[in-house]
Amino acid sequence: MNPNIVISDAACAYIKKMLDKQNGVGFRLSVKKTGCSGYSYLPTIVDVINANDLVIEKNGMNIFIDIAWLDLLQGLHVDYLEEEKSGLKQKRLVFINPNESSRCGCGESFHVS
């Protein structure tokens, strides 16, 4: 089963740093029902493997995909962004998903038709 998820080189480098910092065994992608638009991404560094996750290897690291949300995560592109705002450097993962139909104004949650 190939979930067709793309993780950019910049995102991989950032995730690897977080894995080293937190002594994680992998990076887990999931979704939770929340926010003003219905769903929110739930990326986490994990130290325990969930038996219900699909495990894929990307750039030498384990990516665990929550199979409960596999349809919603199909075609997801994960990127990394550094930007200066008000003199502060913000670093974050960015999720670009063809399954999204809209996002809330704050950008924290999304809606699927």
N, C-alpha and C positions, 0 to 999 in steps of 0.2 A: 504494500500500500504506500503510494507516494503522495504526500500531502501538497506537493508543489509549493513549498514555502521557500522564499528567497531571503537570505540574510546577507546583507552587504559586508564587504571586507571591514569597513569602519565599525559596523555593529558587532561583528565577530571579535574584533580587537578589544572593544569596550567590554563585551560580555566575558571574554577570557580574563581581563583584568579583574572583573567582579568575582569570577569564579576563584581566582587565586586569592583575592583578598578575603573571601568568605569561606574558603576551603570547600567549595561546592563540588558535587559530582556532575552537575549539568545545569542547563537552563531550561525552564519549563514555560511553555506558552499555553495560556488558558484564557477563558473569557468568563466574566461574571455578569449577572443581571444587576444593573445598578444605574445610577445617574439619571439625568433628565431625558436622555434619549433611549435608554433601555439596556445597553451593554457597555462594558468597559474591558479593555485588555488587562490581563493579569500575568505579567511576566515575573518570574521569580527564579532566584538561584536556589537550587535544591541540594540537599545532602542525603536524601532518601529517594529511591526510585519507587514511583507509584506503579503498581502492577497493571493499572488500566491505561497507562500512557503508551503511545506509539513512540519508539525511540529511533531517532535518525542521527547520523553523524555528519556534522558540517565543520569543515576546517579544523579537524582534530578535537572537536568537543561534542559532547552528547547534548542533543536537543530533545526534550520530552514534550510531546504534543498531547494535550488532553483530548482523548478520542470523543468525549461527549460534545466537543465543539469543533470537531474536525471539518464538518461541512462549512461552518462559518469561517474557518481559518484557511480554506482552500484558496490558493493564489496570493496569500499574504506576502507582502514585502516588508522586511524589517530593516530600517536604516538607523544611523546614528547622526545626531545633529549637535553641533556646538554653536551657540550664538551669544552675542553680547547684547544684554538688555539692561539699561540703566546702570551701566558700569559693572554689571555682574555677568560672569560667564555661566551660561546654562548648558548643561550636558544632558541629553536624553535620547532614549530610543524613540523612533518615529514608526508608526504602523500605517502602511498604505494597503488598503484592502478593497479589492474590486467588489466585494459583497456588501459593502456599506452603501446605504442610500443617502445618509446625511449624518452630520455630527452636531452636537450641541454647541452653543456659543462659546463655551470655555474650552472645547476640544477634548474634554476628558471622557466623554461617552459618545456612542454612535448608535444608529438605527439601521435595521435591515428590513427591507420591504417584504 
